[in-house]
Structure formats: structure tokens, C-alpha cells
Amino acid sequence: MPFFVYMLRCADDSYYVGHTDDLERRVASHEEGAVAGYTRARRPVTLVWSDETTTRLEALEVERQIKGWSRRKKELLASRGWASLRSTSGRRS
């Protein structure tokens, strides 16, 4: 079963990063306010990036990595995608 790492842009222009095994359902839950926590008060949300992984552990590791990134690096991910960030992975943008 595939797992997904995803990043949402919230109405206040902040970013939320999470992981799930059902991307469409999870994003819909965020949009409906059914997910308690960060995004509920920051709707509407927009999916700006996602990537598929093979295990939940891999998805969680990528989620944690992205959560540690600067806002600028998250913006680059949203605009350019995962592959383009490999060259900047050693630098904190």
C-alpha cells in the first residue's frame, strides 16, 4: 500500500506538512475542518505538493525532514518539486 507525504498552504499563507495512506480523503478532511488542530482554523487549505512513498515510516521521515525546513525551502518545494531540491538539501535556505 502506498503512503503519501503532502504539504498544504493555509489561508493565512502558512504551510502544513503531513502524511497519509489516502491523500484525497485526508485533504478533503482538512478542507472540511474535520481534522482537529493546525489547519482547522486556517481554512481554506490548498494542496501544493505531495509525493508517494512505499512505507509509512518513509513517509513519516520525509514529513519530519520537511517540517524542519525554512519557509523559503518549503516554497521552493511547492513551486518546483522534490527533485529540484536535491541540490539544496545540504543547505538551509
C-alpha positions in Angstrom: 0.0 0.0 0.0 1.4 3.4 -0.9 1.7 6.3 1.6 1.9 10.0 0.8 3.6 13.0 2.2 1.8 16.2 1.5 2.1 19.9 2.0 -0.9 22.3 2.3 -0.9 26.1 2.0 -3.3 27.5 4.5 -5.5 30.7 4.2 -3.0 32.6 6.4 -0.2 31.6 3.9 1.4 29.2 6.4 2.3 25.6 5.5 1.2 22.3 7.0 3.0 19.1 6.3 1.6 15.6 7.0 1.4 12.0 5.7 -1.4 9.6 5.0 -2.4 6.5 3.2 -5.3 8.2 1.4 -4.4 11.5 0.0 -7.7 12.6 -1.4 -9.6 11.7 1.7 -7.1 13.4 4.0 -7.0 16.7 2.0 -10.8 16.7 1.9 -10.9 16.2 5.7 -8.6 19.2 6.1 -10.7 21.3 3.8 -13.9 20.4 5.7 -12.4 21.2 9.1 -12.7 17.6 10.2 -9.0 17.4 11.2 -8.6 18.9 14.7 -5.5 21.1 15.1 -3.5 23.4 13.0 -5.5 23.6 9.7 -9.0 23.8 11.2 -8.7 27.5 12.0 -6.6 28.2 8.8 -9.0 27.1 6.1 -9.4 27.0 3.2 -6.3 24.9 2.5 -4.7 24.1 -0.8 -2.6 21.1 -1.7 0.6 22.5 -3.0 2.8 19.3 -3.1 2.7 15.6 -2.5 4.9 12.6 -3.0 4.3 8.9 -2.8 6.4 6.6 -0.6 6.3 2.8 -0.2 6.1 2.7 3.6 4.5 4.7 6.4 8.0 5.0 8.1 9.4 6.5 4.9 6.5 9.0 4.7 7.0 10.0 8.3 10.7 10.5 7.8 10.1 12.8 4.8 7.4 14.7 6.8 9.8 15.3 9.7 12.5 16.4 7.3 10.3 18.9 5.6 8.9 20.2 8.9 12.4 21.2 9.8 12.9 23.3 6.7 12.8 27.0 6.4 9.7 28.7 4.8 11.8 29.5 1.7 12.7 25.9 1.2 9.1 24.8 1.6 8.1 27.4 -1.0 10.7 26.0 -3.4 9.3 22.6 -2.9 5.8 23.8 -3.6 6.8 25.6 -6.8 9.5 23.3 -8.2 9.0 19.8 -6.7 11.1 17.3 -4.8 13.8 16.6 -7.5 14.8 20.2 -7.8 15.6 20.4 -4.1 18.2 17.7 -4.0 20.9 20.2 -5.0 19.9 22.4 -2.0 19.4 19.5 0.5 22.7 20.3 2.3 21.9 24.0 2.7 19.3 25.6 4.8 17.5 28.0 2.5 
